[in-house]
């Protein structure tokens, strides 16, 4: 029960701090205590010392740093997390915060019917990341016919993209690489070894100019202009493709947007998801790439003579 209460407090704390930029210590203690009593009939309440322990737990588990200003109170320091990951975390916390003590609200939540993702190594990997232990594992190279190679990595963090989890770290060639956890096996933590972690790396910046998990600094950041019809445009406006999205035109014919990022395979796949209406205005190279994909798809899917 103690663990459940702590999870509830974490959800309440993050939701409260997100609703106000600064929350005085006394107000935060009173709010968390009142919410726990009102929502879960828990009369134990909480103290500032308890919340301070919760702040450390939130930072360790989710990378969200809660700081204190002597004049104004507690606040979430958004410099230490990516906007996309932070918003996703808040959504999960809001859902968690809404679930009552007997979980009856679950019958009103309809999750996507995706196959359950089982990540048996995630706890060990998090421990290795925190304690700066190198890791070894077997990895399946899908693009090389399923070849299995042994890897040694200095693990830095875990990242979710397209409903898959990836281990990000420095390979033996000192290059930052991503490895899908679903293709990783025979994990071994080198617990007797430690590596020197480079804490000057701006982790959010690594993926700020790309879409998805892969970001090759050698690829140029390009200006991308796209056009959508009115229907798809309504969705693109309310759920931007990328943080750099800028609305150039919004008319009865549709919308035109501009993005600034590196063109990755994940980005191309995202464009194809709305292939019914998307038009690539520029760059020409991306327009040609989409055209060639359409031509190949038409050839593969043209009707046969007996249909």
Phi, psi and omega in degrees: 000326181299319180295320179298317179298322179294318178299319178298318180296318179302316180296316182293318181299308183296319180296319180293314181292334178284332182281335178228141182294319178232139177230118178301151185304312183297320179296319181293317178299314181297319183294313181297316180297315181296316182296319179295319179294314184290321187270326187240005180055036180257116185269001184292328182068198178203166180241168178297323178298320178298316181294324179295325173294321178296324178301316180295321179295318179299319180291319181294318186277322191238356179073015177264118184264125177255124183243169182235131173253126186301328182273324190253328180122204184273149179204160177269124179274101186282357178291341188258027176198155179282148183300318182295314181294322181295316180294321178296320178297316180297322178298316178297320178293322179297319178296316180298319181294336182276342183283123183276180190296330179258009174059026180292338181291345181300333181289349178262357180257125183245094181287163175295149181270061176267153176298136180300132180264115181258123182240082186294339185263001191294323180294318179295321180293319178298320178295319179295321180295313181299319187262007175059044176263132173297158179229151173237147179196160171273140183225134181271122177269095185299321182284358179237042174069025178080018179298139180255128179235153176268131183239148172236129191220145166267103187283135182248317179194169175250141180225139176261137176206131178054042178064022175233149178256142182231144173264123181250130179188181182265125178281178182295343177268011178065025175251141179285125183225161181243137180230123179292130182295334180286348178249013185251135180211174179051048182289137176225123178270124179274075190292343178272356181244153175224145176247158179276111182280135177273097183278001178275353181292128176274092187301312178301326182293336181300329184242007184294329185253022178223173178238125180091205189271335189262131177221105178262110182302340180284341177282140183286149169280124185243152173276124183240127179243125183234151177235137178231155175285179186298317183295304179294328179299325179297321179288319181294326179292319184276339176227084185304147179292324186205152180303336180278000185301133180227132181277118180265325183207140179220106185222185180291346179271344182138199181235156173235130182235160176234139178232156175232103180196173175275137183277111180249169176300321179299322179293318178299318178298324178295321177295319181293337179297334176241041183294344179301327186228348185292139173231124178275115178278314175200155007282162180297324181298322178289320177301317179295321180296316178294319179300316180295324177295317178298317181298317179295321179293320178298318180295318181291330189249012179291145183300144176276166186296329184269013178257000000 
